[in-house]
Amino acid sequence: MNIRRVPFDHPDAVKLNDQVQAEYHVRYGDGGDATYLDPAMFEPPAGLYLIVYDEQDRPVATGGWRTQDENDEGYRNGDAEIKRMFVIEEMRGRGLARRILAALEEDARVAGRTRMVLETGSKQPEAVALYTSSGYEPCVKFGYYRFHELSLCFAKPL
């Protein structure tokens, strides 16, 4: 497995993003995650976007973080927000998400961020299990879905 930094709008990132949006549609029955994301949000040092490639150079997993500071959506100064964590179905259970998560946390820490935050949903128990087993704790809701009943927010000090 090979983890590479790529732009958020890289063709492989777009392909995986389409897959995660389709999965959100299956799980939640809507059009996917409507959170506004601009590729510039993931450009170092304000963020990072990673793709894991398998031995055949196929993109199989992704994840990124973007800088957040105090605003009217409930973020705090020093926050780094995880976005688009995803592993294709046939590659799940191999620790890829945990490897991406560790790389994102380390990069955000080096960039001076003090807290990693994320939003997931109650219909994603695998994600909840990953984050809670990685030291994330429930926190006050923030972001685009902060008023949605199925939204779950987690945080971890960096």
C-alpha positions as CSV (number, residue, x, y, z in Angstrom):
1,M,0.0,0.0,0.0
2,N,1.2,3.5,-0.9
3,I,-0.2,6.6,0.7
4,R,0.1,9.7,-1.5
5,R,-0.7,13.4,-1.0
6,V,-2.9,14.6,-3.9
7,P,-5.1,17.6,-4.6
8,F,-8.7,17.3,-3.5
9,D,-9.8,17.7,-7.2
10,H,-7.3,15.0,-8.5
11,P,-9.2,12.5,-10.8
12,D,-8.7,9.6,-8.3
13,A,-10.0,11.8,-5.5
14,V,-13.1,12.7,-7.5
15,K,-13.7,9.0,-8.3
16,L,-13.5,8.0,-4.6
17,N,-15.6,11.0,-3.6
18,D,-18.3,9.9,-6.0
19,Q,-18.2,6.5,-4.4
20,V,-18.5,7.8,-0.8
21,Q,-21.4,10.1,-1.9
22,A,-23.1,7.0,-3.4
23,E,-22.6,5.2,-0.1
24,Y,-24.1,8.1,1.9
25,H,-27.1,8.0,-0.5
26,V,-27.6,4.3,0.3
27,R,-27.3,4.7,4.1
28,Y,-29.2,8.0,4.4
29,G,-31.4,8.1,1.4
30,D,-30.5,11.6,0.4
31,G,-28.1,13.2,-2.1
32,G,-24.9,12.7,-0.1
33,D,-22.9,15.1,2.0
34,A,-23.8,18.6,1.1
35,T,-20.9,20.2,3.1
36,Y,-19.2,22.8,0.9
37,L,-15.6,21.8,0.1
38,D,-13.2,23.7,-2.0
39,P,-10.0,22.0,-3.2
40,A,-8.0,25.0,-1.8
41,M,-9.2,24.0,1.7
42,F,-6.9,20.9,1.6
43,E,-3.7,22.6,0.4
44,P,-0.8,22.5,2.8
45,P,-0.3,24.0,5.3
46,A,-4.0,24.6,5.8
47,G,-5.0,21.0,5.1
48,L,-4.0,17.8,3.4
49,Y,-5.7,15.2,1.2
50,L,-4.4,11.6,1.0
51,I,-5.2,8.6,-1.2
52,V,-4.1,5.0,-0.6
53,Y,-3.1,3.1,-3.7
54,D,-2.9,-0.7,-3.8
55,E,-0.2,-2.8,-5.4
56,Q,-1.9,-2.4,-8.8
57,D,-1.9,1.4,-8.3
58,R,-5.7,1.5,-7.8
59,P,-7.0,4.2,-5.5
60,V,-8.6,2.3,-2.6
61,A,-9.0,4.7,0.3
62,T,-9.0,8.4,1.0
63,G,-9.1,11.0,3.7
64,G,-8.3,14.6,4.3
65,W,-8.2,17.4,6.9
66,R,-8.9,21.1,6.6
67,T,-8.2,24.0,8.9
68,Q,-11.1,25.3,11.0
69,D,-11.2,28.2,13.4
70,E,-13.8,29.7,15.6
71,N,-17.0,30.5,13.6
72,D,-20.7,30.5,13.8
73,E,-20.8,26.8,12.9
74,G,-19.4,25.8,16.2
75,Y,-15.7,25.2,15.4
76,R,-12.9,26.3,17.8
77,N,-9.6,28.1,17.1
78,G,-7.0,25.4,16.3
79,D,-9.4,22.8,14.9
80,A,-8.5,20.5,12.1
81,E,-11.6,18.8,10.5
82,I,-11.4,15.4,9.0
83,K,-13.3,15.0,5.7
84,R,-14.0,12.2,3.2
85,M,-12.6,9.3,5.1
86,F,-13.5,6.3,2.9
87,V,-12.2,2.8,2.1
88,I,-13.7,0.9,-0.9
89,E,-15.8,-2.0,0.2
90,E,-13.4,-4.8,-0.9
91,M,-10.5,-3.3,1.0
92,R,-12.2,-2.7,4.4
93,G,-11.0,-4.4,7.5
94,R,-7.3,-4.1,6.6
95,G,-6.4,-1.1,8.7
96,L,-6.3,1.4,5.9
97,A,-8.6,4.0,7.6
98,R,-6.6,3.8,10.7
99,R,-3.3,4.4,8.8
100,I,-4.9,7.4,7.0
101,L,-6.3,8.7,10.3
102,A,-2.8,8.6,12.0
103,A,-1.2,10.3,9.0
104,L,-3.8,13.1,9.1
105,E,-3.5,13.6,12.8
106,E,0.3,13.8,12.6
107,D,0.2,16.3,9.7
108,A,-2.4,18.5,11.4
109,R,-0.3,18.5,14.6
110,V,2.8,19.5,12.7
111,A,0.8,22.3,11.0
112,G,0.0,23.7,14.5
113,R,-3.6,22.5,14.9
114,T,-4.6,21.6,18.4
115,R,-7.8,19.5,18.1
116,M,-9.0,17.1,15.4
117,V,-12.7,17.1,14.9
118,L,-15.1,15.1,12.7
119,E,-18.7,14.7,11.9
120,T,-20.2,11.3,11.0
121,G,-23.6,9.8,11.1
122,S,-25.4,7.3,13.3
123,K,-25.9,5.0,10.2
124,Q,-22.1,4.6,10.0
125,P,-21.3,2.4,12.9
126,E,-17.9,1.3,11.4
127,A,-16.8,5.0,11.4
128,V,-17.9,5.5,15.0
129,A,-16.0,2.4,16.1
130,L,-12.8,3.5,14.3
131,Y,-12.9,7.0,15.8
132,T,-13.9,6.0,19.4
133,S,-11.2,3.2,19.4
134,S,-8.7,5.9,18.2
135,G,-9.3,8.2,21.2
136,Y,-12.1,10.4,19.8
137,E,-14.9,11.4,22.2
138,P,-18.3,12.9,21.5
139,C,-18.4,16.7,21.5
140,V,-20.8,19.5,20.9
141,K,-22.1,19.4,17.4
142,F,-20.6,21.7,14.8
143,G,-20.6,22.2,11.0
144,Y,-23.2,21.9,8.3
145,Y,-25.1,19.0,9.9
146,R,-25.0,20.3,13.5
147,F,-28.8,20.5,13.7
148,H,-29.4,17.1,12.1
149,E,-30.7,14.3,14.4
150,L,-28.5,11.6,12.8
151,S,-25.3,13.7,13.0
152,L,-22.6,12.7,15.5
153,C,-19.5,14.8,16.2
154,F,-16.3,13.7,17.8
155,A,-13.1,15.5,18.9
156,K,-9.6,14.5,20.0
157,P,-6.8,16.8,21.3
158,L,-3.7,16.8,19.2
